[in-house]
Amino acid sequence: MSATRPTVLIPGNINARVRERVEAEFDAVAIASADASLMDAEARAKISGIACSTAINADFIDAFPNLSIIASFGVGYDAVDAKHAASRGVMVSNTPDVLSDEVADTTVGLLLNTLREFPKAEAYLRAGRWAAEGAYPLTPLTLRGRTVGIFGLGRIGLSIAQRLEAFGLPIHYHTRTKRNDVDYPWHDSLASLAAAVDTLIVVVPGGAATEKAVNAEILGALGPNGVLISVGRGSTIDEPALIAALAERMIAAAGLDVFADEPNVPQALMDLPNACLLPHVASASVSTRNAMADLVVDNLAAWLDGRPALTPVPECAALDRKPS
């Protein structure tokens, strides 16, 4: 191994392409989990970068005296204590943009599957029921005539909105502050948004500010014809409230790609006929995951070479050049 190359730590599992590139371009160290006790003080002192797809807390950050950057795989980085990292002068980067289109495409597909029951219809055909019993029943729900509300109009939310606008659907949204670059109606609260639409798409990041934001009150405001689609973070949905709302037909249906305790999905949710469930696959294509992986390593390479990080998270934007 070259003594001049920075040492990058990989705690826990990560995308194979990230691992391959880190091992090729840096002195790589891998440990089973983000547990600093798995390394001695001498080994920790050599670490200047971390490539991760797991939770990184303040104690773990503090265990590495020469840490300079944490490159996180994914758009959401709520599992990384970016505020604490910034206070220590440690850059945190994520992988936005490169997955926006893929996630938006998946969201539209999940919405159509939820409304039109395409997965159930295919299962019906494959089971021989079309030939034995006749046509698949008409679906009670349709995309036609719906009004869509998007909770979180960031990069991904805007890509979703643009796609659904092409379907001829009116778009509303709720964010903390109104955007000045779109004409969609803005609502200053999630409750106001839910009351104005019958289709709610949730694509906000996780964290304390959005924890269980979609609760019984919001679902009630969405109404009996309402459909919930969640592709952001599972923590944003009050799952017991959603299960009750679906079971009692307070809302018509829900399509979920994310869950509160992944990969554990409540059995009560899986038993509901009006829930369409995916195993967190919104960005899960080879091309998109490769692009995400490359962005992780490209951030490491840039920052550790003294250049600006390519995609710093907002908490670290002021650090967007490696300290000399």
Secondary structure, DSSP 8 states (H G I E B T S, - for coil): --TTS-EEEEES---HHHHHHHHHHSEEEEESSS-GGGS-HHHHHTEEEEEESS-B-HHHHHT-TT--EEEESSS--TTB-HHHHHHTT-EEE---STTHHHHHHHHHHHHHHHHH-HHHHHHHHHTTHHHHH-S----S--STT--EEEE--SHHHHHHHHHHHHTT--EEEE-SS--SS--S-EESSHHHHHHH-SEEEE----SGGGTT-B-HHHHHHH-TT-EEEE-S-GGGB-HHHHHHHHHTTSSSEEEES--TBTTB--HHHHT-TTEEE--S-TT-SHHHHHHHHHHHHHHHHHHHTTS--SSB-GGGGGG-S---
